[in-house]
Amino acid sequence: MTVKQLSETLINQIAAGEVIERPASAAKELIENAIDAGASRIEIATAGGGKALLRVSDNGSGMDESDLTLAVRRHCTSKLDGSLDAIMSLGFRGEALPSIGSVARLSIVSRQKGAASALKIALEGGRVSPVGPAPGNPGTVVEVRDLFFATPARLKFLKSERAEAAAITEVVKRMAIAFPHIRFALSGSDRSTLEFNATGEDHLARIAQVLGADFRDNAIALDAEREGVVLGGFAGVPTFNRGNGAHQYAFVNGRPVQDKLILSALRGAYAETVPSGRYPVAVLSLTLDPALVDVNVHPAKSDVRFRDPGLVRGLIVGAIREALTREGHRASTAGADAMLRAFRVENGRVENGRVENGRMEGRESAGGFVRPGWSSPAGSAPVNWNRQTSPSRPLTVASAGVAGLAEPGQNGFSALSTPSARAEGKLAEPPAVEDNGRFRLGAARAQLHANYIVAQTEDGLVIVDQHAAHERLVFEDMRKALTGRRLPSQGLLIPDIVDLPEEDCDRLMEHGEALDRLGLAIERFGPGAIAVRETPAMLGEVDVPGLLRQLADEIAEWETADSLFSRLEHVAATMACHGSVRSGRVLRAEEMNALLRKMEDTPGSGQCNHGRPTYIELKLADIERLFGRS
């Protein structure tokens, strides 16, 4: 078989298969070029999901005739100076423009500041037109039409126009977060206009533009450094989560990446705090010496390789957990918003147990609103029933800081301050009420339905799920015990010998000391085997070979053995769930206030081990709005 030299056009089309996978890939490359050119304003216009038209305009430095001529040739770039060890620009391979020009109709109009006129160069299916004069403002306009017209087979693998347009939007969002000093505008016939005004160095303001204003109220700042690697950005509180991972953004030296190591570390950091199937919201920014990270792994430049992945993973997990420990008692503001929406009644009336014109279900009575299917006891005021409560089981309430039982026929709150109640000896004199202004979660005022603690704060009220809150407190105590000493282990009567490849044995023994602190005692047993003499007592009966193989695979990929600790944490979370205060238990005022004070001092108390919120806070201003007082 004769070896042949491929034509330049075919070479570019092959390269385009890696660099330009879809319209969003072309948008990413063109936006990166605009940023590298020093633009402060970038406008993107699309049509047909980017397949019919993709135009990127900037006010950057522009190009002269010689620059334009070289820009459309492969491996020509202004961003490298003979070495791959110090890449500080977004682009550097010199493949994007010629690759796009080989599969689409590409035109570039550019004008340097101070130049008399702009210049234009065009490519169509790899054929280059000569440079000529053209009208244009300072900066560069790159227009791509009929993407993949020269390789129609690629068009069959593209998604719908709506999906392709959404992918371009996501690219713009990532770039906007990374560069808050640049104004981005996205428009076109296939979309509504999206603008991100420049926010200067205020990264949180730009992130709020992209992720929504509620992220600002639910974000925890990150600032950590380890051995020259700096982690910044913001992590959302665990109860502020989403149904997919689309709201997780990672940047390395300002470059948007989608690296599996970073995303895995993010999952590990939020372990036992976010519900299964939910994803935390976070923006992570890593800054390190360019020589310590390889961004030349793939032509798309979205994957990176770290020289010390274990260091990076440990930094991310440790920094986020420290931040959650520092401010993890916070609960998402979304809970209060949902409660306010549930309380609102349009037009002030509920009729006939049906929703009429957006009104709530229910039946209006003389004394208030009652849910359908329930009736008030004869001769009494309406009761705030729920489906776990019936007239034969009165509400348990601690009013003014004292636990008491409501008598049948009362309105669900014990009238502790009434002279008649005290005279009859039914209730003790209420003690002095705690100064709720001294505490962030306030002082307990009531226990509703033997599960929800109502506390009064200086500027509102807090409703606490006692079971979820105590579950978290017990779990944090157990987690602290896991890290404070060597965990109890159970010795095996006969050591379990596990055959493994030699390299896996070496990896496990390198982490033998760390595993021993977790109760897993191992030692070498010949050239290709590991002897297990003790296993963690918390795990009970263990599949020892499976556990060791899982640990070896994890160490090979991440250079860590965190999965064993994660399994122990999961067991601790289960034990905490079964060992905490159960729903339905009546608490004394002292117990409720002790629970509140413990929550204030415990990291992560804003959510239970399953990621659900432990409390919801309502500000007095919100309550007054419900009653039309403001």
C-alpha positions in Angstrom: 0.0 0.0 0.0 1.4 3.3 -1.1 1.8 6.1 1.5 0.4 9.4 0.3 0.5 13.0 1.6 -3.0 14.3 2.5 -4.1 17.6 1.1 -4.2 20.6 3.3 -8.0 20.8 3.0 -8.4 17.2 4.1 -6.0 17.7 6.9 -8.1 20.6 8.1 -11.3 18.7 7.9 -9.9 15.8 9.9 -8.7 18.4 12.5 -12.2 19.9 12.5 -13.6 16.6 13.6 -11.8 17.0 16.9 -11.8 20.8 17.4 -15.3 21.7 16.0 -17.7 19.0 17.2 -20.8 21.3 17.1 -21.7 25.0 16.7 -21.0 25.5 20.4 -17.4 24.3 19.9 -16.9 27.0 17.2 -18.5 29.6 19.4 -16.1 28.7 22.2 -13.0 29.0 20.0 -14.1 32.3 18.6 -15.0 33.8 22.0 -11.6 32.6 23.3 -9.8 34.4 20.5 -11.8 37.6 21.3 -10.8 37.4 24.9 -7.1 36.8 24.1 -7.3 39.9 21.8 -8.1 42.0 24.9 -11.8 42.7 24.1 -13.9 44.4 26.7 -17.1 43.9 24.7 -18.1 40.7 22.9 -21.3 40.2 20.9 -22.5 36.8 19.7 -25.3 36.4 17.1 -26.7 33.1 16.0 -29.3 31.7 13.6 -30.5 28.1 13.2 -28.8 27.1 16.4 -25.5 28.3 15.1 -25.6 26.0 12.0 -26.9 28.7 9.7 -25.1 31.6 11.3 -22.6 32.3 14.0 -21.1 35.8 14.3 -18.7 36.9 17.1 -17.8 40.6 17.2 -15.3 42.2 19.6 -13.5 45.5 20.2 -10.1 43.9 20.7 -6.7 44.7 19.2 -7.6 43.6 15.6 -5.3 42.2 13.0 -3.3 43.6 10.0 -2.9 42.0 6.6 0.0 39.6 7.6 -1.9 38.5 10.7 -5.0 37.7 8.7 -3.1 35.7 6.2 -1.5 33.6 8.8 -4.5 33.3 11.1 -6.3 31.0 8.6 -3.3 28.7 8.3 -2.8 25.7 10.6 -0.6 26.0 13.6 -0.1 29.7 13.3 -0.7 31.6 16.5 0.4 34.7 18.4 -0.1 33.1 21.8 2.9 30.8 22.2 6.6 31.6 22.5 8.2 28.3 21.8 7.1 26.4 24.9 4.1 24.6 26.3 5.2 25.1 29.9 3.7 28.6 30.5 0.4 28.8 28.6 -1.5 31.8 30.0 -3.8 32.4 27.0 -7.1 30.5 26.3 -6.1 29.5 22.7 -2.7 28.4 21.6 -3.0 25.5 19.1 -3.6 27.6 16.0 -6.2 25.2 14.7 -9.6 26.7 15.2 -9.9 29.2 12.3 -8.6 26.9 9.6 -10.7 24.0 10.9 -13.8 26.1 10.8 -13.0 27.4 7.4 -12.5 23.9 6.0 -16.1 22.9 6.9 -18.0 26.2 6.6 -18.1 29.6 5.0 -15.9 31.7 7.1 -15.2 35.5 6.8 -13.0 37.6 9.1 -13.2 41.4 9.1 -10.6 43.1 11.4 -9.4 46.6 12.0 -6.5 47.6 14.2 -6.9 50.8 16.3 -5.6 53.7 14.3 -5.8 51.9 10.9 -7.4 53.7 8.0 -9.8 50.9 7.2 -10.6 47.3 8.0 -9.4 44.2 6.1 -11.3 41.1 5.2 -10.3 37.5 4.4 -12.7 34.6 3.6 -12.6 30.8 3.4 -15.2 28.5 1.9 -14.7 24.8 2.3 -11.0 25.3 2.8 -10.5 27.6 -0.2 -8.9 31.0 0.8 -9.8 34.3 -0.8 -7.1 37.1 -0.8 -7.1 39.8 1.8 -9.0 43.0 0.7 -10.3 46.2 2.2 -13.7 46.2 3.9 -15.8 48.5 6.2 -15.5 47.8 9.9 -15.0 49.3 13.3 -11.9 48.7 15.4 -11.8 45.1 16.5 -12.7 41.9 14.8 -15.9 40.3 13.4 -15.8 36.6 12.6 -18.8 35.2 10.7 -19.5 31.5 10.2 -22.2 30.5 7.8 -23.5 27.0 6.8 -21.4 25.1 9.3 -20.5 21.6 8.1 -21.8 22.3 4.5 -18.5 20.7 3.3 -19.0 17.6 5.4 -22.7 17.0 5.3 -22.4 13.7 7.2 -21.6 15.7 10.3 -24.9 17.5 10.1 -26.8 14.3 10.8 -25.2 14.0 14.2 -26.2 17.4 15.4 -29.1 17.9 17.7 -32.1 20.2 17.2 -31.7 23.9 16.6 -33.0 24.5 20.1 -30.5 22.2 21.7 -27.6 23.6 19.7 -28.6 27.1 20.7 -28.8 26.1 24.3 -25.3 24.7 24.1 -24.0 28.0 22.8 -25.8 29.8 25.6 -24.0 27.5 28.1 -20.6 28.4 26.5 -21.3 32.1 26.9 -22.3 31.7 30.5 -19.1 29.9 31.4 -17.0 32.6 29.7 -19.1 35.3 31.3 -18.4 33.9 34.8 -14.7 33.5 34.1 -14.3 37.1 32.8 -16.6 39.5 34.7 -14.8 42.6 33.4 -16.1 41.8 29.8 -19.6 42.6 28.6 -21.2 39.7 26.8 -24.3 40.0 24.6 -26.0 37.0 22.9 -28.7 37.5 20.3 -30.2 36.1 17.1 -33.3 35.1 15.3 -33.4 31.8 17.2 -33.3 33.2 20.7 -34.1 36.1 23.0 -31.4 38.5 23.7 -29.2 37.7 26.7 -26.8 40.3 28.1 -24.2 40.2 30.9 -23.0 43.6 31.7 -19.5 44.0 33.0 -19.1 43.9 36.8 -15.4 44.6 37.1 -13.8 42.6 39.8 -17.1 41.8 41.5 -17.2 38.1 40.6 -20.2 37.4 42.8 -22.3 40.0 40.9 -21.4 38.3 37.6 -22.2 34.9 39.0 -25.6 36.2 40.2 -26.3 37.4 36.6 -25.7 33.9 35.3 -27.0 31.7 38.1 -29.7 34.0 39.5 -29.9 36.6 42.2 -30.8 33.9 44.8 -27.3 32.5 44.5 -25.8 35.6 46.2 -27.9 34.9 49.4 -27.0 31.2 49.4 -23.2 31.3 48.5 -20.2 30.7 50.8 -16.9 32.3 49.7 -14.0 29.9 49.2 -10.4 31.0 49.8 -7.8 28.3 50.4 -4.2 27.5 49.4 -2.1 24.4 49.5 1.5 24.1 48.2 1.1 26.8 45.6 -2.4 25.8 44.5 -5.1 28.5 45.2 -8.8 27.7 45.3 -11.3 30.6 45.1 -14.9 30.9 44.1 -18.2 30.3 45.8 -20.0 27.1 47.0 -23.8 27.1 47.6 -25.2 25.9 50.9 -26.2 22.2 50.7 -29.9 22.9 50.8 -29.5 25.2 47.7 -29.3 22.4 45.2 -30.5 21.6 41.7 -31.8 18.5 39.8 -28.7 18.3 37.5 -25.0 19.3 37.5 -25.5 22.1 35.0 -24.9 24.7 37.7 -21.4 23.5 38.6 -18.7 25.6 37.0 -14.9 25.0 37.2 -12.0 27.2 36.0 -8.3 26.5 35.9 -6.2 29.6 35.5 -9.2 31.4 34.2 -10.0 28.7 31.6 -13.4 27.0 31.8 -13.0 23.3 32.1 -15.2 20.2 32.6 -12.7 18.1 34.4 -13.9 14.8 36.1 -11.4 15.1 38.9 -12.8 18.5 40.0 -16.4 17.4 39.6 -15.6 14.2 41.6 -14.0 16.3 44.4 -17.1 18.5 44.5 -19.4 15.5 45.0 -17.1 14.2 47.7 -17.1 17.5 49.5 -20.9 17.6 49.7 -21.3 13.9 50.6 -24.0 13.3 53.2 -25.3 16.8 52.9 -27.1 16.8 49.5 -30.0 14.5 48.8 -29.5 11.6 46.4 -30.3 12.8 42.8 -29.6 16.4 43.7 -26.5 18.5 42.8 -24.9 21.3 44.7 -24.4 24.7 43.0 -20.8 25.9 43.0 -18.3 28.0 41.0 -14.7 26.8 41.6 -11.6 28.7 40.4 -8.1 27.1 40.7 -5.0 29.1 40.2 -1.6 27.4 40.0 1.7 27.5 38.1 1.0 26.7 34.4 3.8 24.2 34.5 1.8 22.1 37.1 -1.2 21.6 34.8 -1.4 20.3 31.2 -4.1 22.0 29.2 -3.0 20.3 25.9 -4.7 17.0 26.6 -7.4 17.4 23.9 -7.9 19.9 21.1 -11.1 21.1 22.8 -9.0 22.2 25.8 -11.9 21.4 28.2 -9.9 18.6 29.9 -6.8 19.2 32.0 -4.3 17.0 33.8 -2.7 18.0 37.1 0.8 17.0 38.0 -0.5 16.3 41.6 -4.2 15.3 41.3 -4.3 14.2 44.9 -3.3 17.6 46.1 -5.9 19.3 44.0 -8.7 16.9 45.1 -7.7 17.2 48.7 -7.7 21.0 48.5 -11.2 21.2 47.0 -12.7 18.7 49.4 -11.0 20.2 52.4 -11.8 23.9 51.5 -15.5 23.2 50.8 -16.0 21.2 53.9 -14.2 23.9 56.0 -16.5 26.5 54.4 -19.6 24.4 55.2 -18.3 23.9 58.8 -17.8 27.7 59.1 -21.2 28.7 57.8 -22.9 25.3 57.2 -25.6 26.1 59.8 -27.2 28.3 57.1 -30.3 27.0 55.3 -31.3 28.0 51.8 -33.5 31.0 51.4 -35.6 29.0 49.0 -37.4 27.3 51.9 -38.7 30.6 53.2 -39.8 31.7 49.7 -41.7 28.5 49.2 -43.4 29.0 52.6 -44.5 32.5 51.7 -45.9 31.3 48.4 -47.9 28.6 50.3 -49.3 31.2 52.7 -50.4 33.7 50.1 -54.2 33.7 49.3 -55.4 35.8 46.4 -58.3 38.1 47.1 -58.3 37.0 50.8 -60.9 34.3 50.3 -61.0 30.5 50.0 -64.3 29.0 48.9 -66.0 25.6 48.6 -62.8 23.5 48.9 -61.7 24.2 45.3 -59.2 26.4 43.6 -61.0 29.3 42.0 -59.1 31.9 40.0 -55.8 30.8 41.6 -57.1 30.7 45.2 -56.1 28.0 47.6 -58.2 24.9 48.4 -60.3 25.0 51.5 -63.6 26.0 53.0 -64.2 29.4 54.6 -65.8 29.4 58.1 -66.7 32.2 60.4 -63.4 32.0 62.3 -60.9 31.4 59.5 -59.8 28.9 56.9 -60.2 25.2 57.3 -58.9 22.5 55.0 -61.6 20.4 53.3 -62.4 17.2 55.0 -62.0 18.5 58.5 -64.4 20.1 60.9 -64.0 22.1 64.0 -65.0 20.6 67.4 -68.4 21.8 68.4 -68.4 25.1 70.2 -64.7 25.8 69.5 -62.7 28.0 67.3 -61.2 26.5 64.1 -58.1 24.3 64.7 -55.0 24.3 62.6 -55.2 20.6 61.7 -52.9 18.5 59.6 -53.3 15.0 58.5 -51.3 13.6 61.4 -53.6 15.3 63.9 -57.2 14.8 64.8 -59.6 16.3 67.3 -59.0 13.3 69.6 -55.2 14.1 69.6 -54.7 17.7 70.6 -51.6 19.7 69.5 -48.6 19.7 71.8 -47.5 23.2 72.3 -44.8 25.0 74.4 -46.0 28.6 74.6 -43.8 31.3 76.1 -41.0 28.8 76.5 -43.0 26.1 78.4 -44.2 22.8 77.1 -47.9 22.0 77.7 -50.8 20.0 76.4 -53.7 21.7 74.7 -57.1 20.6 76.0 -59.6 19.3 73.4 -61.7 22.0 72.0 -59.0 24.7 72.4 -57.4 26.4 69.4 -54.2 24.3 69.5 -52.2 26.8 71.6 -52.1 26.5 75.4 -53.2 29.7 77.0 -50.6 29.6 79.7 -50.9 33.2 80.6 -54.6 33.2 81.4 -55.5 33.5 85.1 -58.1 30.8 84.9 -55.6 28.2 83.7 -53.2 29.0 86.5 -55.9 29.1 89.1 -57.1 25.6 88.1 -53.6 24.3 88.5 -53.5 22.8 85.1 -50.3 24.6 84.0 -47.3 25.8 85.9 -46.4 29.5 86.0 -44.3 30.1 82.8 -40.6 30.8 83.6 -38.8 33.9 82.4 -38.6 33.9 78.6 -35.1 33.7 77.1 -33.8 36.8 75.4 -34.2 35.7 71.8 -32.1 38.6 70.6 -29.0 37.0 71.9 -29.3 33.9 69.7 -29.3 33.5 66.0 -32.1 30.8 66.1 -33.9 32.6 68.8 -35.8 31.2 71.8 -38.4 28.4 71.6 -42.0 29.5 71.8 -44.0 26.4 70.8 -43.9 22.8 69.7 -46.4 22.0 66.9 -47.6 18.5 66.1 -44.9 17.1 68.4 -42.3 17.7 65.7 -41.9 21.3 64.8 -40.3 23.8 67.1 -41.3 27.4 66.6 -38.7 29.9 67.9 -38.8 33.7 68.0 -35.8 35.6 66.8 -35.0 39.3 67.0 -36.4 40.0 63.6 -38.7 37.1 62.7 -39.3 33.4 63.5 -37.7 30.1 62.9 -39.5 26.7 62.4 -37.3 23.7 63.1 -37.8 20.0 62.2 -36.7 18.5 65.5 -35.9 15.0 64.1 -33.9 16.3 61.1 -32.0 18.8 63.3 -31.1 16.3 66.0 -30.2 13.7 63.3 -27.6 16.2 62.0 -26.2 16.9 65.4 -25.7 13.3 66.2 -24.1 12.6 62.8 -21.6 15.5 63.3 -20.6 14.1 66.7 -20.1 10.7 65.1 -18.1 12.2 62.2 -15.9 14.0 64.7 -15.3 10.7 66.4 -14.3 9.1 63.1 -11.5 11.6 62.6 -10.3 12.0 66.2 -8.8 8.5 66.8 -8.2 5.1 65.3 -11.6 3.6 64.7 -12.6 0.4 66.4 -11.9 -2.7 64.3 -12.8 -6.3 64.4 -10.0 -8.9 64.0 -10.5 -11.7 61.5 -9.9 -15.2 63.0 -8.2 -16.2 59.8 -6.7 -13.3 57.7 -8.4 -12.8 54.4 -5.9 -13.1 51.5 -6.8 -11.1 48.4 -5.0 -11.6 45.2 -4.4 -8.4 43.3 -2.1 -7.1 40.5 1.3 -6.1 41.8 0.7 -2.4 41.1 -2.6 -2.4 43.1 -0.8 -4.0 46.0 1.8 -1.3 45.9 -0.8 1.4 45.8 -2.7 0.0 48.8 0.4 -0.4 50.9 1.4 3.3 50.2 -1.9 4.2 51.9 -1.7 1.5 54.5 -1.2 3.8 57.5 -4.3 5.9 56.5 -6.4 2.8 56.1 -5.2 1.4 59.4 -6.5 4.6 61.2 -9.9 3.7 59.7 -9.8 0.2 61.1 -8.6 -1.6 58.0 -5.3 -3.4 58.8 -3.5 -4.8 55.8 0.0 -6.2 55.0 1.8 -7.6 52.0 1.4 -11.4 51.5 3.8 -12.3 48.8 4.4 -10.5 45.4 0.7 -10.3 44.3 -1.5 -10.5 47.4 -2.7 -8.5 50.4 -3.5 -10.0 53.8 -6.4 -8.3 55.6 -6.2 -8.9 59.4 -8.8 -6.3 60.7 -11.8 -4.5 59.2 -13.8 -1.5 60.5 -16.2 -2.6 63.2 -18.9 -0.2 62.0 -19.2 -1.9 58.6 -20.1 -5.3 60.2 -19.7 -8.1 57.7 -17.6 -6.9 54.8 -16.9 -8.1 51.3 -13.1 -7.8 51.8 -12.0 -8.6 48.3 -14.5 -6.1 46.8 -13.5 -3.4 49.3 -9.8 -3.8 48.5 -10.4 -3.7 44.7 -12.6 -0.6 45.0 -9.9 1.1 47.1 -7.2 0.1 44.6 -9.2 1.4 41.7 -9.8 4.7 43.5 -6.2 5.2 44.4 -5.2 4.4 40.8 -7.5 7.1 39.4 -7.5 9.8 42.2 -4.5 8.8 44.3 -6.8 8.9 47.4 -8.6 6.2 49.4 -11.6 8.3 50.4 -14.2 5.7 49.5 -13.6 3.8 52.8 -14.2 6.9 54.8 -17.3 7.7 52.8 -18.7 4.2 53.6 -18.0 4.8 57.3 -19.7 8.2 57.1 -22.8 6.6 55.4 -23.0 4.0 58.2 -22.7 6.9 60.8 -25.4 8.8 59.0 -27.8 5.8 59.2 -27.0 5.3 62.9 -27.6 9.0 63.5 -31.0 8.8 61.8 -32.1 5.9 64.0 -30.6 7.4 67.2 -32.0 10.9 67.0 -35.1 12.4 68.5 -38.1 11.0 66.7 -41.0 12.9 65.3 -43.9 12.8 67.8 -41.8 13.1 70.9 -42.9 15.9 73.2 -40.0 18.1 74.3 -39.7 20.4 77.3 -38.8 24.0 76.8 -35.3 23.4 78.1 -34.8 20.6 75.6 -36.0 22.7 72.7 -33.7 25.6 73.6 -30.8 23.2 74.1 -31.4 21.8 70.6 -31.4 25.4 69.1 -28.2 26.3 70.9 -26.5 23.1 69.7 -27.6 23.8 66.2 -26.0 27.2 66.3 -22.6 25.7 67.3 -22.7 22.7 64.9 -21.4 22.8 61.3 -23.9 21.7 58.7 -26.9 22.0 60.9 -28.9 23.7 58.2 -29.6 20.4 56.6 -30.0 16.8 57.7 -27.9 13.9 56.6 -30.2 13.4 53.6 -29.8 17.0 52.5 -33.3 18.2 53.6 -33.5 21.6 55.4 -33.6 21.4 59.2 -35.2 24.8 59.6 -36.9 27.6 57.8 -36.6 31.2 58.8 -39.2 33.9 58.1 -38.3 37.6 58.6 -40.8 39.9 60.3 -40.9 42.0 57.2 -42.1 38.9 55.2 -44.8 38.1 57.8 -46.0 41.7 57.7 -46.3 41.6 53.9 -48.5 38.5 54.2 -50.9 40.6 56.3 -50.7 43.7 54.1 -48.9 45.7 56.9 -46.1 46.9 54.7 
